[in-house]
Amino acid sequence: MIEQQDYPKKQFEVIVVDNGSKNKNEIIDSKKIKIVFLEEEKKGSYAARNLGVSVSKGEICAFTDADCIPFSDWLSQGISKLILEKNCRPVAGKIDVFSKVEHSPNVVEFYEQLSAFRQQEYVDLGKFGVTANLFITKNIFDNVGLFNAELMSS
């Protein structure tokens, strides 16, 4: 969870971009950290991420999704790796897929557990990472532009 990160709370900002969720009362509310809530009407995760990047104040952008559960050292580990990365390449972390019923995945969940989000392969061969667990310096966006907001996923 974001509010349980071991990274110093005063050194990061949390930007939540709602992209048409049906259940807005599930959006986190925290008394431990400041959260900026925004809404993006254009459908698509990249349009939402672009809005978040455009209002962010930091030098590093860390991306995750509403259905992700980051470890408490997610920020500290990702930022450490990014700082050590040569040529300011993005850092993409491992993503584990869980089933709704623990130890009893349905066919689709089982398939995704075996084949989805092969981050190491994506980084090594394709030089990209899934944005459910991605760290990138803001100057990369300044130099090459934001995500392609016309894409829904890719």
FIBA-158673 format. One record per atom (N, C-alpha, C): chain; residue in three letters; z, x, y; residue number from 1. Coordinates in pm, 1 decimal. Each point is the difference from the previous one (the first is absolute). Layout:
<recs>
{rec 'A','Ala',{Z,X,Y},NUM} ...
</recs>
This chain:
<recs>
{rec 'A','Met',{0.0,83.8,-117.5},1} {rec 'A','Met',{0.0,-83.8,117.5},1} {rec 'A','Met',{0.0,88.7,124.3},1} {rec 'A','Ile',{-65.0,-47.7,102.0},2} {rec 'A','Ile',{-15.0,78.5,121.4},2} {rec 'A','Ile',{133.9,26.9,68.1},2} {rec 'A','Glu',{87.3,-97.3,4.5},3} {rec 'A','Glu',{127.2,21.7,70.6},3} {rec 'A','Glu',{96.0,91.1,-77.2},3} {rec 'A','Gln',{-32.2,32.0,-123.3},4} {rec 'A','Gln',{84.8,88.9,-79.2},4} {rec 'A','Gln',{-56.0,141.8,-10.8},4} {rec 'A','Gln',{-95.7,34.4,84.7},5} {rec 'A','Gln',{-58.9,133.1,-3.2},5} {rec 'A','Gln',{102.8,105.3,39.1},5} {rec 'A','Asp',{-8.1,116.5,-63.5},6} {rec 'A','Asp',{92.6,108.4,33.0},6} {rec 'A','Asp',{-45.0,78.1,124.1},6} {rec 'A','Tyr',{-114.7,-32.2,53.5},7} {rec 'A','Tyr',{-50.5,63.5,121.1},7} {rec 'A','Tyr',{79.3,-53.5,119.3},7} {rec 'A','Pro',{29.3,82.7,101.1},8} {rec 'A','Pro',{80.5,-46.6,114.2},8} {rec 'A','Pro',{-61.8,-123.2,67.6},8} {rec 'A','Lys',{77.6,-105.8,10.2},9} {rec 'A','Lys',{-48.7,-129.5,50.9},9} {rec 'A','Lys',{-58.0,9.3,141.0},9} {rec 'A','Lys',{52.3,87.6,81.8},10} {rec 'A','Lys',{-47.0,11.6,138.5},10} {rec 'A','Lys',{-131.4,76.5,10.0},10} {rec 'A','Gln',{-46.8,54.9,-113.1},11} {rec 'A','Gln',{-121.5,81.1,3.2},11} {rec 'A','Gln',{-122.4,-71.7,-55.7},11} {rec 'A','Phe',{13.0,-128.6,-30.9},12} {rec 'A','Phe',{-119.1,-73.9,-42.9},12} {rec 'A','Phe',{5.3,-142.1,52.4},12} {rec 'A','Glu',{-118.2,-56.8,13.6},13} {rec 'A','Glu',{-12.1,-139.0,41.3},13} {rec 'A','Glu',{-64.8,-77.8,-113.2},13} {rec 'A','Val',{34.4,-126.1,-11.8},14} {rec 'A','Val',{-58.0,-85.6,-102.4},14} {rec 'A','Val',{-83.8,-104.6,70.5},14} {rec 'A','Ile',{-126.5,-6.2,-37.4},15} {rec 'A','Ile',{-91.5,-98.9,56.1},15} {rec 'A','Ile',{-47.3,-86.9,-115.0},15} {rec 'A','Val',{32.1,-128.2,6.4},16} {rec 'A','Val',{-42.5,-95.6,-101.5},16} {rec 'A','Val',{-111.6,-83.1,61.3},16} {rec 'A','Val',{-116.4,0.8,-64.7},17} {rec 'A','Val',{-112.1,-78.8,48.6},17} {rec 'A','Val',{-25.5,-112.1,-99.6},17} {rec 'A','Asp',{24.9,-121.5,45.0},18} {rec 'A','Asp',{-24.6,-118.4,-81.6},18} {rec 'A','Asp',{-148.6,-32.6,10.3},18} {rec 'A','Asn',{-63.4,-17.9,-114.2},19} {rec 'A','Asn',{-143.8,-25.5,-3.4},19} {rec 'A','Asn',{-29.2,-133.4,-67.0},19} {rec 'A','Gly',{73.2,-102.7,47.0},20} {rec 'A','Gly',{-22.3,-134.1,-52.3},20} {rec 'A','Gly',{86.6,-36.6,-118.3},20} {rec 'A','Ser',{120.8,56.0,-6.7},21} {rec 'A','Ser',{87.1,-34.6,-112.3},21} {rec 'A','Ser',{35.7,-147.5,4.8},21} {rec 'A','Lys',{15.3,-57.4,-116.9},22} {rec 'A','Lys',{34.9,-142.1,-9.0},22} {rec 'A','Lys',{150.4,-21.2,9.5},22} {rec 'A','Asn',{75.5,102.2,-32.2},23} {rec 'A','Asn',{144.9,-14.4,-5.0},23} {rec 'A','Asn',{64.9,97.2,97.6},23} {rec 'A','Lys',{-9.0,-30.8,128.3},24} {rec 'A','Lys',{48.8,90.7,103.8},24} {rec 'A','Lys',{150.5,22.6,-7.0},24} {rec 'A','Asn',{75.7,-91.7,-61.0},25} {rec 'A','Asn',{144.8,19.5,-6.1},25} {rec 'A','Asn',{39.2,110.7,-97.9},25} {rec 'A','Glu',{-96.8,52.5,-75.8},26} {rec 'A','Glu',{29.2,111.5,-90.0},26} {rec 'A','Glu',{-17.0,135.3,68.5},26} {rec 'A','Ile',{-52.5,0.0,123.8},27} {rec 'A','Ile',{-14.7,126.1,72.8},27} {rec 'A','Ile',{139.1,53.3,29.7},27} {rec 'A','Ile',{19.9,127.4,-26.5},28} {rec 'A','Ile',{134.4,58.7,11.0},28} {rec 'A','Ile',{56.6,-6.6,140.8},28} {rec 'A','Asp',{127.0,-20.3,5.0},29} {rec 'A','Asp',{75.5,4.7,124.3},29} {rec 'A','Asp',{113.9,97.7,-25.8},29} {rec 'A','Ser',{15.1,94.5,89.1},30} {rec 'A','Ser',{99.1,103.6,-23.6},30} {rec 'A','Ser',{86.7,22.1,122.0},30} {rec 'A','Lys',{124.8,23.0,-26.2},31} {rec 'A','Lys',{91.8,36.6,108.3},31} {rec 'A','Lys',{20.5,152.0,3.5},31} {rec 'A','Lys',{-53.3,70.2,-102.2},32} {rec 'A','Lys',{18.6,145.3,-10.4},32} {rec 'A','Lys',{-109.2,79.4,71.9},32} {rec 'A','Ile',{-121.1,-56.6,7.8},33} {rec 'A','Ile',{-110.4,70.6,64.4},33} {rec 'A','Ile',{-77.5,-96.5,88.9},33} {rec 'A','Lys',{-65.6,55.6,99.8},34} {rec 'A','Lys',{-83.0,-81.1,88.8},34} {rec 'A','Lys',{-135.1,-22.3,-66.4},34} {rec 'A','Ile',{-44.2,-123.7,-0.6},35} {rec 'A','Ile',{-128.2,-34.2,-59.3},35} {rec 'A','Ile',{-84.3,-70.0,105.2},35} {rec 'A','Val',{-122.9,45.5,16.7},36} {rec 'A','Val',{-95.4,-64.0,89.6},36} {rec 'A','Val',{-86.0,-91.8,-86.2},36} {rec 'A','Phe',{-1.7,-129.1,33.1},37} {rec 'A','Phe',{-80.4,-96.9,-73.5},37} {rec 'A','Phe',{-124.7,-34.3,79.6},37} {rec 'A','Leu',{-115.6,9.6,-64.8},38} {rec 'A','Leu',{-127.5,-33.5,62.4},38} {rec 'A','Leu',{-76.9,-93.1,-92.1},38} {rec 'A','Glu',{-95.4,-70.2,56.6},39} {rec 'A','Glu',{-88.2,-83.8,-81.5},39} {rec 'A','Glu',{-143.5,38.9,27.9},39} {rec 'A','Glu',{-76.8,14.8,-107.0},40} {rec 'A','Glu',{-142.6,28.9,10.9},40} {rec 'A','Glu',{-75.3,-119.3,-57.4},40} {rec 'A','Glu',{-79.8,-63.9,83.1},41} {rec 'A','Glu',{-72.4,-119.6,-44.6},41} {rec 'A','Glu',{-123.4,33.4,-82.4},41} {rec 'A','Lys',{-63.4,113.1,27.7},42} {rec 'A','Lys',{-116.9,39.0,-78.3},42} {rec 'A','Lys',{46.9,31.6,-141.7},42} {rec 'A','Lys',{-57.0,-65.3,-96.4},43} {rec 'A','Lys',{40.2,18.2,-139.2},43} {rec 'A','Lys',{-36.8,139.0,-50.9},43} {rec 'A','Gly',{88.9,55.2,-77.2},44} {rec 'A','Gly',{-26.0,127.9,-64.1},44} {rec 'A','Gly',{108.9,101.9,28.7},44} {rec 'A','Ser',{34.4,73.7,-103.3},45} {rec 'A','Ser',{107.8,97.9,14.5},45} {rec 'A','Ser',{-35.7,110.3,98.4},45} {rec 'A','Tyr',{-128.0,36.1,10.4},46} {rec 'A','Tyr',{-36.7,107.7,91.3},46} {rec 'A','Tyr',{11.0,-43.6,145.6},46} {rec 'A','Ala',{-34.2,-123.3,29.0},47} {rec 'A','Ala',{18.5,-50.3,136.4},47} {rec 'A','Ala',{148.8,1.3,34.9},47} {rec 'A','Ala',{84.2,-40.6,-94.0},48} {rec 'A','Ala',{145.2,-0.2,23.0},48} {rec 'A','Ala',{51.2,142.8,18.5},48} {rec 'A','Arg',{-43.9,91.2,-83.5},49} {rec 'A','Arg',{44.1,138.7,11.9},49} {rec 'A','Arg',{-45.8,61.3,133.3},49} {rec 'A','Asn',{-120.8,-33.3,43.2},50} {rec 'A','Asn',{-49.1,51.9,127.4},50} {rec 'A','Asn',{86.2,-45.8,116.4},50} {rec 'A','Leu',{44.5,-124.0,-2.9},51} {rec 'A','Leu',{88.7,-48.4,105.7},51} {rec 'A','Leu',{129.9,79.8,-1.1},51} {rec 'A','Gly',{55.4,21.2,-117.3},52} {rec 'A','Gly',{122.8,78.2,-11.1},52} {rec 'A','Gly',{-17.2,141.6,52.5},52} {rec 'A','Val',{-109.4,65.1,-36.9},53} {rec 'A','Val',{-26.6,135.9,47.6},53} {rec 'A','Val',{-13.9,0.3,152.2},53} {rec 'A','Ser',{-67.3,-100.1,54.7},54} {rec 'A','Ser',{-27.6,-1.0,143.9},54} {rec 'A','Ser',{126.3,-12.7,85.2},54} {rec 'A','Val',{104.3,-60.1,-53.7},55} {rec 'A','Val',{123.7,-14.5,78.2},55} {rec 'A','Val',{106.7,103.2,-38.2},55} {rec 'A','Ser',{-24.6,75.6,-106.5},56} {rec 'A','Ser',{100.2,97.4,-45.3},56} {rec 'A','Ser',{14.2,113.2,100.8},56} {rec 'A','Lys',{120.1,55.0,5.3},57} {rec 'A','Lys',{31.0,105.7,96.3},57} {rec 'A','Lys',{11.8,137.3,-65.0},57} {rec 'A','Gly',{14.5,6.0,-129.5},58} {rec 'A','Gly',{24.7,126.5,-68.3},58} {rec 'A','Gly',{-124.8,81.5,-25.3},58} {rec 'A','Glu',{21.2,120.2,-50.9},59} {rec 'A','Glu',{-109.2,91.4,-34.0},59} {rec 'A','Glu',{-46.0,-17.6,-144.6},59} {rec 'A','Ile',{81.6,-66.8,-80.0},60} {rec 'A','Ile',{-31.2,-22.4,-141.3},60} {rec 'A','Ile',{4.1,-149.4,-27.1},60} {rec 'A','Cys',{-99.9,-47.9,-74.4},61} {rec 'A','Cys',{-1.1,-139.9,-43.7},61} {rec 'A','Cys',{23.4,-2.6,-150.5},61} {rec 'A','Ala',{96.6,-79.9,-42.6},62} {rec 'A','Ala',{29.7,-18.4,-142.3},62} {rec 'A','Ala',{-28.9,-145.2,-33.0},62} {rec 'A','Phe',{-84.5,-22.7,-99.2},63} {rec 'A','Phe',{-40.5,-136.1,-35.2},63} {rec 'A','Phe',{58.8,-41.4,-134.0},63} {rec 'A','Thr',{43.1,-125.9,-5.3},64} {rec 'A','Thr',{37.0,-63.8,-125.2},64} {rec 'A','Thr',{-32.0,-147.8,14.3},64} {rec 'A','Asp',{17.8,-76.1,-104.8},65} {rec 'A','Asp',{-33.0,-142.0,1.6},65} {rec 'A','Asp',{123.8,-85.9,-19.6},65} {rec 'A','Ala',{-14.4,-127.5,30.8},66} {rec 'A','Ala',{111.9,-93.7,-9.1},66} {rec 'A','Ala',{53.5,-12.4,-142.1},66} {rec 'A','Asp',{-84.8,19.8,-99.5},67} {rec 'A','Asp',{45.1,-13.6,-138.7},67} {rec 'A','Asp',{39.7,133.3,-63.0},67} {rec 'A','Cys',{13.0,103.2,81.9},68} {rec 'A','Cys',{40.0,131.9,-49.5},68} {rec 'A','Cys',{150.3,21.4,19.9},68} {rec 'A','Ile',{58.5,77.9,-88.8},69} {rec 'A','Ile',{142.5,32.8,7.8},69} {rec 'A','Ile',{11.7,152.1,2.2},69} {rec 'A','Pro',{-1.4,58.1,121.1},70} {rec 'A','Pro',{8.5,146.9,7.3},70} {rec 'A','Pro',{138.2,51.8,-36.5},70} {rec 'A','Phe',{2.0,117.7,-63.5},71} {rec 'A','Phe',{126.8,66.1,-28.1},71} {rec 'A','Phe',{68.5,36.0,131.1},71} {rec 'A','Ser',{131.4,22.9,-3.5},72} {rec 'A','Ser',{76.0,29.1,122.0},72} {rec 'A','Ser',{-42.1,132.0,65.0},72} {rec 'A','Asp',{-64.3,88.8,-75.1},73} {rec 'A','Asp',{-46.6,126.1,58.1},73} {rec 'A','Asp',{-150.9,-0.7,27.2},73} {rec 'A','Trp',{-59.3,-117.6,2.2},74} {rec 'A','Trp',{-144.6,-14.5,20.4},74} {rec 'A','Trp',{-44.9,66.1,129.9},74} {rec 'A','Leu',{63.3,-34.5,111.0},75} {rec 'A','Leu',{-38.6,58.5,129.1},75} {rec 'A','Leu',{23.9,150.5,3.1},75} {rec 'A','Ser',{116.2,44.6,-39.3},76} {rec 'A','Ser',{31.0,143.6,8.3},76} {rec 'A','Ser',{-93.2,81.0,-89.3},76} {rec 'A','Gln',{-28.8,-48.6,-119.3},77} {rec 'A','Gln',{-89.9,72.4,-90.7},77} {rec 'A','Gln',{-143.5,0.2,52.3},77} {rec 'A','Gly',{-47.1,-115.0,43.9},78} {rec 'A','Gly',{-137.7,-9.7,49.8},78} {rec 'A','Gly',{-22.0,83.0,124.6},78} {rec 'A','Ile',{94.3,-4.2,92.5},79} {rec 'A','Ile',{-11.9,77.9,123.1},79} {rec 'A','Ile',{7.0,149.1,-30.3},79} {rec 'A','Ser',{89.0,40.2,-88.8},80} {rec 'A','Ser',{9.2,141.8,-39.2},80} {rec 'A','Ser',{-131.3,49.6,-57.1},80} {rec 'A','Lys',{-57.8,-77.3,-90.4},81} {rec 'A','Lys',{-127.0,40.2,-61.7},81} {rec 'A','Lys',{-111.2,5.0,104.1},81} {rec 'A','Leu',{-2.3,-96.3,91.0},82} {rec 'A','Leu',{-104.2,-3.3,102.2},82} {rec 'A','Leu',{10.2,120.6,92.4},82} {rec 'A','Ile',{120.1,37.0,37.6},83} {rec 'A','Ile',{19.4,115.5,87.9},83} {rec 'A','Ile',{-47.3,128.4,-68.3},83} {rec 'A','Leu',{18.9,9.2,-131.5},84} {rec 'A','Leu',{-42.9,119.3,-74.5},84} {rec 'A','Leu',{-150.1,1.4,-29.2},84} {rec 'A','Glu',{-64.6,-115.7,10.6},85} {rec 'A','Glu',{-141.6,-13.1,-35.6},85} {rec 'A','Glu',{-87.9,78.5,97.0},85} {rec 'A','Lys',{-89.6,81.5,-54.6},86} {rec 'A','Lys',{-92.3,76.1,83.2},86} {rec 'A','Lys',{-111.0,-92.3,49.8},86} {rec 'A','Asn',{-52.2,28.5,114.9},87} {rec 'A','Asn',{-113.0,-73.6,58.4},87} {rec 'A','Asn',{30.7,-146.7,27.3},87} {rec 'A','Cys',{127.7,-34.5,8.7},88} {rec 'A','Cys',{42.3,-136.7,36.4},88} {rec 'A','Cys',{-58.3,-107.1,-91.5},88} {rec 'A','Arg',{-18.1,34.1,-126.4},89} {rec 'A','Arg',{-50.9,-101.0,-93.6},89} {rec 'A','Arg',{105.7,-106.4,-23.2},89} {rec 'A','Pro',{-42.1,-123.6,-22.5},90} {rec 'A','Pro',{97.3,-105.9,-32.2},90} {rec 'A','Pro',{72.9,30.5,-130.2},90} {rec 'A','Val',{118.2,-57.6,-14.0},91} {rec 'A','Val',{78.8,11.9,-121.8},91} {rec 'A','Val',{12.6,-138.7,-60.8},91} {rec 'A','Ala',{-39.0,-12.3,-125.5},92} {rec 'A','Ala',{5.9,-128.0,-70.3},92} {rec 'A','Ala',{97.4,12.9,-115.8},92} {rec 'A','Gly',{97.7,-90.1,-4.7},93} {rec 'A','Gly',{101.0,4.4,-104.2},93} {rec 'A','Gly',{-30.1,-92.7,-115.8},93} {rec 'A','Lys',{69.3,23.6,-108.0},94} {rec 'A','Lys',{-15.1,-79.1,-122.1},94} {rec 'A','Lys',{37.9,-145.9,24.6},94} {rec 'A','Ile',{-72.1,-88.6,-67.9},95} {rec 'A','Ile',{27.8,-143.4,8.0},95} {rec 'A','Ile',{17.0,-51.7,-142.4},95} {rec 'A','Asp',{116.9,-52.0,-30.5},96} {rec 'A','Asp',{24.4,-62.0,-130.3},96} {rec 'A','Asp',{-17.0,-150.4,13.6},96} {rec 'A','Val',{-67.5,-60.1,-96.1},97} {rec 'A','Val',{-20.8,-145.1,-1.5},97} {rec 'A','Val',{100.4,-62.2,-96.4},97} {rec 'A','Phe',{72.2,-99.9,48.6},98} {rec 'A','Phe',{99.9,-68.2,-81.6},98} {rec 'A','Phe',{-46.4,-141.0,-32.2},98} {rec 'A','Ser',{47.9,-52.6,-111.5},99} {rec 'A','Ser',{-31.5,-138.6,-34.8},99} {rec 'A','Ser',{108.2,-92.5,55.8},99} {rec 'A','Lys',{-37.6,-125.9,20.2},100} {rec 'A','Lys',{96.7,-97.4,51.2},100} {rec 'A','Lys',{118.5,-15.5,-93.8},100} {rec 'A','Val',{-30.0,-0.2,-129.6},101} {rec 'A','Val',{105.7,-6.8,-101.1},101} {rec 'A','Val',{14.0,140.9,-58.5},101} {rec 'A','Glu',{115.1,60.0,22.8},102} {rec 'A','Glu',{20.9,138.5,-41.9},102} {rec 'A','Glu',{-28.0,18.0,-149.0},102} {rec 'A','His',{-74.8,104.1,-33.6},103} {rec 'A','His',{-35.7,37.2,-137.4},103} {rec 'A','His',{-85.0,-105.0,-70.5},103} {rec 'A','Ser',{-59.9,-91.8,77.1},104} {rec 'A','Ser',{-84.7,-101.4,-62.7},104} {rec 'A','Ser',{-118.9,-32.5,90.8},104} {rec 'A','Pro',{-89.5,99.1,20.9},105} {rec 'A','Pro',{-112.8,-26.0,89.8},105} {rec 'A','Pro',{-101.9,-95.1,-62.4},105} {rec 'A','Asn',{-63.1,-80.3,87.5},106} {rec 'A','Asn',{-111.3,-80.3,-49.2},106} {rec 'A','Asn',{-122.1,91.4,-10.3},106} {rec 'A','Val',{-114.2,-51.6,-42.6},107} {rec 'A','Val',{-117.8,83.0,-25.6},107} {rec 'A','Val',{-45.5,72.6,126.9},107} {rec 'A','Val',{-4.3,-69.5,112.0},108} {rec 'A','Val',{-44.3,61.5,125.6},108} {rec 'A','Val',{98.4,108.3,43.7},108} {rec 'A','Glu',{128.2,-29.0,-7.2},109} {rec 'A','Glu',{101.7,99.1,38.0},109} {rec 'A','Glu',{-7.9,124.0,-89.5},109} {rec 'A','Phe',{-20.3,-22.3,-128.7},110} {rec 'A','Phe',{-10.6,111.4,-93.5},110} {rec 'A','Phe',{-120.7,87.4,34.3},110} {rec 'A','Tyr',{-112.3,-64.4,28.3},111} {rec 'A','Tyr',{-120.8,73.6,37.9},111} {rec 'A','Tyr',{25.5,81.2,127.3},111} {rec 'A','Glu',{62.9,-61.3,99.8},112} {rec 'A','Glu',{27.5,70.7,125.4},112} {rec 'A','Glu',{99.0,114.5,-21.2},112} {rec 'A','Gln',{97.8,-19.0,-86.9},113} {rec 'A','Gln',{94.4,108.3,-27.4},113} {rec 'A','Gln',{-71.4,121.1,-58.5},113} {rec 'A','Leu',{-106.4,-23.8,-76.0},114} {rec 'A','Leu',{-74.8,109.6,-61.5},114} {rec 'A','Leu',{-104.6,61.1,93.0},114} {rec 'A','Ser',{-58.7,-80.6,88.6},115} {rec 'A','Ser',{-118.2,48.8,70.9},115} {rec 'A','Ser',{6.5,-2.0,151.9},115} {rec 'A','Ala',{91.7,-71.2,59.0},116} {rec 'A','Ala',{0.2,-14.1,146.2},116} {rec 'A','Ala',{66.4,118.4,69.8},116} {rec 'A','Phe',{-44.8,28.0,119.0},117} {rec 'A','Phe',{63.8,94.8,91.8},117} {rec 'A','Phe',{18.7,139.2,-60.0},117} {rec 'A','Arg',{-108.5,59.0,-41.3},118} {rec 'A','Arg',{4.3,136.1,-54.7},118} {rec 'A','Arg',{-2.8,100.0,115.8},118} {rec 'A','Gln',{110.3,6.4,73.7},119} {rec 'A','Gln',{5.6,76.8,124.0},119} {rec 'A','Gln',{-42.0,146.1,-17.5},119} {rec 'A','Gln',{50.9,67.4,-102.4},120} {rec 'A','Gln',{-32.4,142.1,-17.3},120} {rec 'A','Gln',{-150.7,18.7,-13.9},120} {rec 'A','Glu',{-61.9,-84.5,-79.8},121} {rec 'A','Glu',{-145.5,7.7,-18.2},121} {rec 'A','Glu',{-71.6,-29.2,132.1},121} {rec 'A','Tyr',{44.9,-99.8,72.3},122} {rec 'A','Tyr',{-62.9,-35.7,127.7},122} {rec 'A','Tyr',{7.0,117.1,98.3},122} {rec 'A','Val',{115.7,62.8,7.4},123} {rec 'A','Val',{18.2,111.2,93.4},123} {rec 'A','Val',{-82.9,120.9,-44.0},123} {rec 'A','Asp',{7.2,35.2,-128.0},124} {rec 'A','Asp',{-69.2,118.5,-49.7},124} {rec 'A','Asp',{-152.5,-14.0,6.7},124} {rec 'A','Leu',{-52.0,-114.8,-41.5},125} {rec 'A','Leu',{-144.7,-16.6,-9.1},125} {rec 'A','Leu',{-61.4,-67.7,122.8},125} {rec 'A','Gly',{66.7,-100.0,50.1},126} {rec 'A','Gly',{-59.4,-77.7,108.0},126} {rec 'A','Gly',{50.9,31.6,138.8},126} {rec 'A','Lys',{107.9,78.6,6.8},127} {rec 'A','Lys',{59.2,38.2,129.4},127} {rec 'A','Lys',{46.5,-121.8,80.2},127} {rec 'A','Phe',{57.7,-98.2,-69.8},128} {rec 'A','Phe',{57.4,-117.0,65.7},128} {rec 'A','Phe',{122.6,-42.7,-78.2},128} {rec 'A','Gly',{74.5,-94.6,55.1},129} {rec 'A','Gly',{115.7,-53.8,-69.6},129} {rec 'A','Gly',{15.6,-147.7,28.9},129} {rec 'A','Val',{59.9,-70.0,-91.2},130} {rec 'A','Val',{27.9,-142.1,17.5},130} {rec 'A','Val',{107.6,-15.1,107.0},130} {rec 'A','Thr',{-20.1,-91.2,93.1},131} {rec 'A','Thr',{90.0,-13.6,114.4},131} {rec 'A','Thr',{133.6,-65.0,-33.4},131} {rec 'A','Ala',{21.9,-36.4,-123.5},132} {rec 'A','Ala',{131.1,-52.0,-38.9},132} {rec 'A','Ala',{105.3,110.8,0.0},132} {rec 'A','Asn',{-45.6,125.8,0.1},133} {rec 'A','Asn',{89.3,115.8,4.5},133} {rec 'A','Asn',{-78.5,116.8,57.9},133} {rec 'A','Leu',{-10.3,2.9,132.4},134} {rec 'A','Leu',{-83.3,99.0,66.3},134} {rec 'A','Leu',{66.6,50.3,127.2},134} {rec 'A','Phe',{-5.7,130.1,20.2},135} {rec 'A','Phe',{49.4,66.6,120.7},135} {rec 'A','Phe',{-117.1,72.4,64.5},135} {rec 'A','Ile',{-14.7,-16.4,130.7},136} {rec 'A','Ile',{-111.8,59.9,70.8},136} {rec 'A','Ile',{41.9,30.9,143.7},136} {rec 'A','Thr',{-49.1,110.1,53.0},137} {rec 'A','Thr',{34.1,31.4,138.7},137} {rec 'A','Thr',{-82.2,-87.5,93.8},137} {rec 'A','Lys',{59.8,-38.3,110.6},138} {rec 'A','Lys',{-66.5,-89.3,94.3},138} {rec 'A','Lys',{-122.4,65.9,62.9},138} {rec 'A','Asn',{0.8,133.1,11.2},139} {rec 'A','Asn',{-115.5,64.2,62.0},139} {rec 'A','Asn',{-127.0,-15.5,-84.3},139} {rec 'A','Ile',{13.2,-26.5,-129.4},140} {rec 'A','Ile',{-119.2,-27.6,-81.1},140} {rec 'A','Ile',{-65.9,-128.2,48.6},140} {rec 'A','Phe',{79.3,-102.7,28.5},141} {rec 'A','Phe',{-56.2,-123.8,54.6},141} {rec 'A','Phe',{-63.2,25.5,136.3},141} {rec 'A','Asp',{64.1,83.6,80.6},142} {rec 'A','Asp',{-54.8,33.6,131.9},142} {rec 'A','Asp',{-134.8,70.1,-13.1},142} {rec 'A','Asn',{-15.0,82.1,-103.4},143} {rec 'A','Asn',{-122.6,79.3,-17.7},143} {rec 'A','Asn',{-111.9,-74.2,-72.3},143} {rec 'A','Val',{33.8,-80.8,-101.0},144} {rec 'A','Val',{-106.8,-64.3,-79.4},144} {rec 'A','Val',{-3.6,-151.2,14.3},144} {rec 'A','Gly',{97.7,-58.0,64.9},145} {rec 'A','Gly',{1.7,-144.7,16.9},145} {rec 'A','Gly',{92.4,-67.8,-98.7},145} {rec 'A','Leu',{15.3,-129.4,19.8},146} {rec 'A','Leu',{88.9,-80.9,-83.1},146} {rec 'A','Leu',{-69.5,-39.6,-131.0},146} {rec 'A','Phe',{70.9,-77.9,-81.1},147} {rec 'A','Phe',{-58.0,-53.9,-122.7},147} {rec 'A','Phe',{-116.0,-93.1,35.6},147} {rec 'A','Asn',{-94.4,-15.1,-90.1},148} {rec 'A','Asn',{-109.7,-94.5,19.2},148} {rec 'A','Asn',{54.1,-141.1,-20.5},148} {rec 'A','Ala',{21.4,-72.2,109.0},149} {rec 'A','Ala',{62.0,-131.9,-5.6},149} {rec 'A','Ala',{-93.4,-106.7,-57.3},149} {rec 'A','Glu',{-125.7,33.0,-23.7},150} {rec 'A','Glu',{-92.4,-94.8,-62.1},150} {rec 'A','Glu',{20.1,-5.8,-151.2},150} {rec 'A','Leu',{63.6,102.8,-54.0},151} {rec 'A','Leu',{29.0,2.6,-144.3},151} {rec 'A','Leu',{129.1,-74.8,-27.2},151} {rec 'A','Met',{4.2,-75.3,-107.5},152} {rec 'A','Met',{123.7,-67.5,-40.8},152} {rec 'A','Met',{84.7,95.1,-83.9},152} {rec 'A','Ser',{-65.5,84.8,-77.0},153} {rec 'A','Ser',{67.8,95.6,-85.7},153} {rec 'A','Ser',{-102.8,102.5,-44.3},153} {rec 'A','Ser',{47.7,119.7,-26.4},154} {rec 'A','Ser',{-89.4,103.7,-53.3},154} {rec 'A','Ser',{60.6,134.9,25.6},154} 
</recs>
